[in-house]
Amino acid sequence: MVGKTTSNNGKYSWTRKSHHLKTAQRPRPVRTVMTRSQRTSAAGFFNGLPAEVFHMILDQLTVMDIGVLSMVSKEITNYIVDYISTQAWRNKTIIQSFHNPTLLQQRSTLEHYRHLGNLLGSFLGVLFKRCTLLLPTKDRLKFIFSKFSQIPCFMLEQCLAPDCSGFSRYGVFLQTLIAGWDELECHRVFKFLCDQTNLLLKTEALLATKPGLKRHQELQLRLFCRKVLLDPCQNQPDGQFWLVQLLKPWPMVSQAQLLFILYGPLLNEGVLGWEDLVEGGLPHSYLLELAKAILMLFGLLQVKGWSTDSILSILEELIVIPQPWHVENVARLLVLCGSNLCYTFLASKALNGRLDEISRIIIYIILVCEKDGYHMSWAVKLVQQICKVFSTEPERFFFIQHLENMFSEVTREFFESSVAENNFEDRETFQTLCILLDSSARFHTKLLHMFLK
């Protein structure tokens, strides 16, 4: 039984090997599996067309449609990259849409035109994002900025057309392109942008000159940075990121000057109001954007390299550019910056013994509260907080005494200005004097009421 079993096993084993050898001598045909995209190759279809014909087909599509088509295959993407790299496409799709003065005649038409322009910027962002999807970040940016550097509307001081909307569209494009990118990639974006536009060199040259001397360059820098980087941001952290990138290469004095260029009051003539802040008080609407920018920086205290002292230093430098501001403008800016920053700024001066300076600013804060319709109790609480900075009762009394003496001094200055050379025609100064007297009465009423409670 044992021998038979062994013999059978050998027989069966030999039979399998023999069968295997016979099969190996007759090779089977190799089966290849083709995907649907390979069987209907987009490249095979369009390879039969001249490039000019394919471009004619793309000419009939919208920017958004081209972006969708670019996702079909790598070959189609290459065709589309060649298409959008042509000067003819840039002129037709981008540049011509930025310069259309006939659409600027009516306000309603203008708003519609702006909306369409924003859509175009968004669609361009989607298109270039999809066309460069397979490239590393560095190569993507190199391709995109090399193409856009050939568009004068996107460059500093290259487009001479009036009312060009290129910077605004560029901003929408850029925000669409980098949506979802991490901070490191955004740093690369800023570096490429600076390299392509010479942004840092142009900024350095401008900061080295006297404020207001190069008005056109100041306005160009403001429009580029605001429209391309700052204004399109959807949230405060994004705005903080770009503002820090713009400010941090420069020393504190230059940071203050650049902050004014970016957010300072823009007058009706289209120039920055450097001297206007020195000569007299400006309405709160002229200082609102500057206050928002300062508050944006004030919210950066958790960022490495930024502190309360650095923000206060920028503010100190800001209010003396190009010369010390009119005190009413300083007071109005502090009021617009809110309680926290206003108190921090004044308390810092109080600790340094600058009582005359903070007393004058407080008097003008009280005046601004009366002029602009703020509750006088806000000014009273501010003074109460500052009193707590001083550790002893004699120091607090000395501060209050300074404040009351400053009320008299500022009132006397306004009165002397009104009666100088019988200048009673200057109704604005006389009216300010009356407002100051009213604000003094209201302030002291609130102050006494607080102590009598």
matplotlib code that plots the C-alpha trace (Angstrom):
import matplotlib.pyplot as plt

x = [0.0, 2.8, 4.6, 1.5, 0.6, 4.1, 4.0, 0.7, 1.9, 4.9, 2.7, 0.4, 3.3, 5.0, 1.7, 1.4, 4.9, 4.5, 1.3, 3.0, 5.9, 3.6, 1.7, 4.9, 5.8, 2.7, 2.8, -0.5, -1.1, -0.5, -3.7, -3.5, -6.1, -6.9, -8.7, -11.5, -9.2, -6.6, -9.2, -10.6, -7.3, -7.8, -4.3, -5.0, -8.1, -6.5, -3.2, -4.9, -5.8, -3.4, -2.7, -4.4, -7.7, -7.5, -7.0, -10.0, -12.0, -10.7, -11.6, -15.3, -15.0, -15.3, -12.4, -14.3, -15.0, -11.3, -10.5, -12.9, -11.4, -7.9, -8.9, -9.6, -6.1, -2.5, -2.2, -5.2, -3.6, -0.4, -2.5, -4.2, -1.0, 0.3, -2.9, -3.0, 0.7, 0.1, 0.1, -3.1, -5.0, -3.7, -4.6, -8.1, -9.1, -7.3, -5.9, -8.9, -11.3, -9.4, -9.7, -13.2, -13.9, -17.4, -18.6, -17.4, -20.0, -22.8, -22.6, -24.9, -22.9, -19.7, -20.9, -21.9, -18.5, -16.7, -18.7, -17.8, -14.2, -14.1, -15.6, -12.9, -10.2, -11.7, -12.0, -8.4, -7.4, -9.2, -7.9, -4.2, -4.7, -6.0, -3.4, -0.5, -2.0, 0.6, 3.6, 5.5, 4.7, 8.0, 7.4, 3.7, 4.6, 7.5, 5.1, 2.2, 4.3, 6.4, 3.1, 1.6, 4.8, 4.1, 0.8, 1.5, -1.8, -0.4, 2.9, 3.9, 4.0, 3.7, 0.1, -0.7, -4.4, -6.7, -9.0, -7.3, -8.8, -5.8, -4.7, -8.1, -8.5, -5.0, -5.9, -9.0, -6.9, -4.2, -6.6, -8.4, -5.1, -3.7, -6.9, -6.0, -2.3, -0.2, 1.9, 5.2, 3.7, 2.3, 5.8, 6.9, 4.1, 5.2, 8.8, 7.9, 5.6, 8.4, 10.9, 8.6, 7.5, 10.6, 8.3, 10.9, 13.3, 10.5, 9.4, 12.9, 13.4, 10.1, 10.8, 14.1, 12.5, 10.6, 6.9, 4.7, 7.6, 6.7, 3.0, 2.4, 4.7, 3.1, -0.3, 0.9, 2.4, -0.7, -3.0, -0.9, -0.5, -4.1, -5.8, -3.5, -2.7, -4.6, -8.2, -9.1, -8.5, -11.6, -10.6, -8.3, -5.5, -4.9, -4.8, -2.4, -0.1, 0.3, 0.6, 3.4, 5.2, 5.0, 6.2, 8.8, 11.7, 11.9, 13.0, 10.3, 10.3, 9.9, 7.2, 5.2, 5.7, 4.7, 1.6, 0.6, 1.2, -1.0, -3.8, -3.4, -6.1, -6.6, -7.9, -10.3, -7.4, -6.1, -3.1, -2.1, -2.9, 0.5, 0.4, -3.4, -2.9, -0.4, -2.3, -5.8, -8.3, -9.7, -13.1, -13.1, -13.8, -10.3, -8.7, -10.9, -8.8, -5.6, -7.2, -8.3, -4.8, -3.3, -5.9, -4.9, -1.3, -2.4, -4.0, -0.6, 0.8, 0.9, 3.2, 6.9, 8.7, 5.6, 4.8, 2.8, 6.0, 6.6, 3.0, 3.3, 6.6, 5.0, 2.1, 4.6, 6.5, 3.3, 1.9, 5.0, 5.2, 6.1, 5.8, 3.9, 0.2, -2.5, -3.5, -7.1, -6.1, -4.0, -7.0, -9.4, -7.1, -6.9, -10.7, -11.1, -8.6, -10.8, -10.5, -7.7, -5.2, -6.0, -5.5, -2.3, -0.9, -1.7, -0.7, 2.7, 3.2, 1.9, 4.5, 7.2, 6.1, 4.8, 1.8, 1.5, 1.4, -1.2, -3.3, -3.5, -4.4, -7.1, -8.6, -8.8, -10.3, -13.0, -13.5, -13.6, -16.2, -18.4, -17.9, -18.3, -21.2, -19.4, -20.7, -18.7, -18.8, -16.2, -13.7, -14.5, -13.7, -10.5, -9.3, -10.3, -8.2, -5.2, -5.5, -4.9, -1.5, -0.2, 0.5, 0.0, -2.7, -0.4, 0.5, -3.1, -3.9, -1.0, -2.3, -5.8, -4.4, -2.4, -5.6, -7.6, -4.9, -4.7, -8.5, -7.8, -4.8, -6.5, -9.6, -7.3, -5.6, -8.8, -10.0, -6.8, -6.9, -10.5, -9.8, -6.4, -6.5, -10.3, -10.6, -14.2, -14.9, -13.2, -16.4, -14.8, -12.4, -15.1, -17.4, -14.7, -14.2, -17.9, -17.8, -14.9, -16.7, -19.7, -17.6, -15.8, -19.2, -20.4, -17.2, -17.1, -20.8, -20.1, -17.0, -18.8, -21.8, -19.4, -17.9, -21.3, -22.7]
y = [0.0, 2.3, 1.7, 2.1, 5.3, 6.6, 5.6, 7.3, 10.5, 10.4, 9.9, 12.7, 15.0, 14.2, 14.7, 18.3, 19.2, 17.8, 19.8, 22.9, 22.5, 22.1, 25.2, 27.3, 26.4, 28.1, 31.7, 33.4, 36.8, 39.6, 41.4, 45.2, 47.0, 50.5, 53.1, 55.1, 58.2, 56.2, 54.9, 58.4, 60.3, 64.0, 64.5, 62.0, 64.0, 67.4, 66.2, 66.1, 69.8, 72.7, 74.8, 77.8, 75.8, 74.6, 78.2, 79.2, 76.7, 78.0, 81.6, 80.6, 79.5, 81.6, 81.7, 79.4, 76.9, 76.8, 76.2, 73.2, 71.9, 72.0, 69.3, 66.7, 65.5, 66.5, 66.9, 69.3, 71.2, 71.6, 72.9, 75.4, 76.6, 77.4, 79.2, 81.4, 82.2, 84.0, 87.8, 87.8, 86.0, 88.3, 91.4, 90.1, 88.6, 90.7, 94.0, 95.1, 94.4, 96.8, 99.8, 100.6, 104.3, 104.1, 101.9, 104.5, 107.2, 105.9, 104.9, 101.8, 100.7, 101.2, 99.0, 96.3, 96.6, 96.2, 93.1, 91.6, 92.5, 90.8, 87.7, 87.8, 88.0, 85.0, 83.0, 83.7, 82.5, 79.3, 78.8, 79.3, 77.2, 74.3, 74.7, 74.5, 72.0, 69.3, 71.6, 72.3, 75.6, 77.2, 76.3, 77.3, 80.7, 81.1, 80.3, 82.5, 85.6, 85.3, 85.6, 88.3, 90.4, 90.9, 92.7, 96.4, 96.8, 94.4, 96.2, 99.3, 102.5, 100.8, 101.3, 104.9, 104.4, 106.5, 104.5, 101.2, 98.4, 96.1, 96.2, 95.3, 92.4, 91.2, 91.2, 89.0, 86.7, 86.3, 85.6, 83.0, 81.4, 81.1, 80.1, 77.2, 77.7, 77.5, 80.4, 79.1, 79.1, 82.6, 83.8, 82.5, 84.3, 87.6, 87.0, 86.3, 89.3, 91.5, 90.1, 90.6, 94.2, 95.5, 96.3, 96.5, 98.6, 101.0, 101.2, 101.8, 104.7, 106.2, 106.0, 107.7, 110.9, 113.6, 112.7, 114.2, 114.9, 112.0, 112.1, 109.8, 107.1, 107.3, 106.8, 103.9, 102.1, 102.6, 101.4, 98.3, 97.2, 97.9, 96.5, 93.5, 92.4, 94.1, 95.0, 91.6, 89.7, 88.1, 88.1, 90.0, 87.3, 87.4, 91.2, 91.1, 88.7, 90.9, 94.1, 92.5, 91.4, 95.0, 96.6, 94.3, 94.9, 98.6, 100.4, 101.9, 105.4, 104.0, 101.6, 104.6, 106.5, 103.4, 102.9, 106.5, 105.9, 102.8, 104.1, 107.8, 110.3, 110.6, 114.0, 114.8, 115.7, 112.2, 113.0, 112.1, 114.7, 115.0, 118.7, 118.8, 116.8, 119.4, 122.5, 121.8, 119.2, 116.8, 115.0, 111.5, 109.9, 110.9, 109.0, 106.0, 103.7, 104.6, 103.8, 100.4, 99.6, 100.5, 98.3, 95.5, 95.8, 96.1, 92.6, 91.1, 91.1, 87.3, 87.3, 87.0, 90.3, 92.4, 93.9, 96.8, 98.9, 98.4, 99.4, 102.5, 103.4, 103.3, 105.4, 107.9, 108.2, 108.4, 111.5, 113.6, 112.8, 115.0, 117.4, 117.1, 116.8, 119.2, 117.9, 117.5, 115.0, 113.0, 113.0, 111.9, 109.1, 107.8, 108.0, 106.0, 103.4, 102.7, 102.6, 100.0, 101.4, 105.0, 104.3, 102.3, 105.2, 107.9, 105.7, 105.2, 109.0, 109.4, 106.9, 108.9, 112.1, 113.8, 115.4, 118.5, 116.5, 114.0, 116.8, 118.7, 115.5, 114.7, 118.2, 117.6, 114.1, 115.8, 118.3, 115.5, 113.6, 116.7, 117.4, 113.9, 112.9, 110.4, 109.9, 112.2, 109.4, 107.7, 110.5, 110.6, 106.9, 107.4, 110.1, 107.9, 105.0, 107.2, 108.5, 104.9, 104.9, 107.1, 105.4, 108.2, 110.7, 113.8, 112.5, 112.1, 115.6, 116.9, 115.3, 116.6, 120.1, 119.9, 118.8, 121.8, 124.3, 122.9, 123.5, 127.2, 127.4, 125.8, 128.0, 131.1, 130.0, 129.7, 133.0, 134.8, 133.2, 134.5, 138.1, 138.4, 141.4, 141.5, 138.2, 137.6, 136.4, 133.2, 131.5, 128.0, 129.0, 130.8, 127.9, 125.5, 127.8, 127.5, 123.8, 123.6, 125.5, 123.3, 120.1, 121.4, 121.9, 118.5, 116.8, 118.3, 117.5, 113.8, 113.9, 115.4, 113.1, 110.1, 111.3, 112.1, 108.6]
z = [0.0, 0.8, -2.5, -4.6, -3.0, -3.6, -7.2, -7.8, -6.2, -8.5, -11.5, -10.7, -9.9, -13.3, -15.1, -13.7, -14.6, -18.1, -18.6, -17.3, -19.8, -22.7, -21.8, -21.5, -25.1, -26.4, -25.2, -24.8, -26.4, -24.0, -22.9, -22.4, -20.5, -21.9, -19.8, -21.3, -21.4, -23.4, -25.8, -26.4, -26.0, -26.0, -27.3, -30.2, -31.1, -31.0, -32.5, -35.8, -35.5, -36.2, -33.2, -34.7, -35.1, -31.5, -30.4, -32.4, -30.5, -27.2, -28.3, -28.2, -24.5, -21.4, -18.9, -16.5, -19.3, -20.2, -16.6, -16.5, -19.8, -18.4, -15.9, -18.7, -19.2, -18.9, -22.7, -22.8, -20.0, -22.0, -25.0, -22.8, -21.2, -24.6, -25.5, -22.4, -22.8, -26.0, -26.1, -28.1, -25.4, -22.7, -24.7, -25.5, -22.2, -19.6, -20.8, -22.8, -20.0, -17.7, -20.1, -21.1, -20.4, -22.1, -19.2, -16.6, -17.5, -15.3, -11.7, -12.1, -15.1, -13.2, -10.3, -12.9, -14.5, -11.2, -10.4, -13.8, -13.3, -9.9, -11.5, -14.2, -11.6, -9.8, -12.9, -13.9, -10.5, -10.9, -14.5, -13.5, -10.3, -12.4, -15.2, -12.7, -10.4, -11.0, -10.6, -7.3, -5.7, -6.8, -10.5, -10.3, -9.1, -11.6, -14.5, -13.3, -12.4, -15.6, -17.6, -15.5, -15.4, -19.2, -18.3, -17.6, -15.7, -13.0, -12.6, -10.6, -12.6, -16.0, -17.0, -18.0, -18.7, -16.4, -14.1, -14.8, -12.7, -13.1, -9.5, -8.2, -10.6, -9.7, -6.1, -6.7, -8.9, -6.2, -3.4, -5.5, -6.5, -2.9, -1.2, 1.1, 0.9, 4.0, 5.4, 4.0, 0.5, 1.0, 2.0, -1.4, -3.1, -1.5, -2.5, -6.1, -6.2, -4.9, -7.4, -10.4, -9.5, -7.7, -4.8, -2.1, -4.1, -5.1, -1.5, -0.2, -2.7, -1.7, 2.0, 1.5, 0.1, 1.9, 2.5, -0.2, -2.6, -5.0, -5.0, -8.0, -6.7, -3.3, -4.8, -7.1, -4.1, -2.0, -4.8, -5.5, -1.9, -1.0, -4.1, -4.7, -1.1, 1.7, 0.6, -1.0, 2.3, 3.7, 7.3, 9.7, 10.0, 6.3, 6.3, 9.3, 7.4, 4.3, 6.4, 8.4, 5.2, 3.9, 7.1, 8.7, 6.3, 7.5, 10.7, 12.9, 11.4, 7.9, 9.1, 10.3, 7.0, 5.0, 7.2, 6.4, 2.6, 2.8, 5.0, 5.5, 4.5, 0.8, -0.2, -3.1, -5.3, -5.1, -3.0, 0.6, 3.2, 4.8, 5.5, 6.2, 9.4, 10.5, 9.7, 11.2, 12.3, 9.8, 10.0, 11.4, 8.0, 6.9, 9.8, 10.0, 7.7, 9.5, 12.9, 11.5, 10.3, 13.7, 15.4, 13.0, 14.1, 17.8, 17.4, 16.4, 19.9, 19.9, 16.8, 17.4, 17.2, 17.9, 21.3, 22.8, 22.9, 19.1, 18.3, 20.6, 18.9, 15.5, 16.7, 18.2, 15.0, 12.9, 14.6, 13.9, 10.1, 8.3, 11.4, 14.7, 13.9, 15.0, 18.4, 17.4, 14.7, 17.3, 19.7, 17.0, 15.9, 19.5, 19.9, 16.7, 17.9, 21.0, 24.7, 25.1, 22.7, 23.7, 27.4, 26.7, 24.7, 27.3, 30.3, 28.8, 28.6, 32.1, 33.4, 31.7, 33.4, 30.2, 32.0, 29.9, 26.7, 27.8, 29.5, 26.1, 24.3, 26.8, 26.4, 22.7, 23.2, 25.2, 22.4, 19.8, 21.9, 21.9, 18.1, 16.9, 19.2, 21.6, 25.1, 27.5, 30.1, 27.9, 28.4, 32.1, 32.5, 30.5, 32.9, 35.9, 34.5, 33.9, 37.5, 38.7, 36.9, 39.7, 42.9, 45.4, 46.1, 45.6, 42.1, 41.2, 42.5, 40.5, 37.3, 37.8, 38.4, 35.1, 33.4, 34.7, 33.9, 30.4, 30.0, 30.8, 28.5, 25.5, 25.9, 26.1, 22.9, 21.0, 22.3, 21.3, 17.9, 17.4, 18.5, 16.8, 14.4, 14.9, 13.0, 14.0, 10.4, 11.3, 12.4, 12.6, 15.3, 17.3, 16.9, 18.2, 21.2, 22.0, 21.6, 23.9, 26.6, 26.2, 26.3, 29.5, 31.2, 30.1, 31.2, 34.6, 35.1, 34.4, 36.5, 39.5, 39.1, 39.2, 42.5, 44.1, 43.5]

ax = plt.figure().add_subplot(projection="3d")
ax.plot(x, y, z, "-o")
ax.set_aspect("equal")
plt.show()
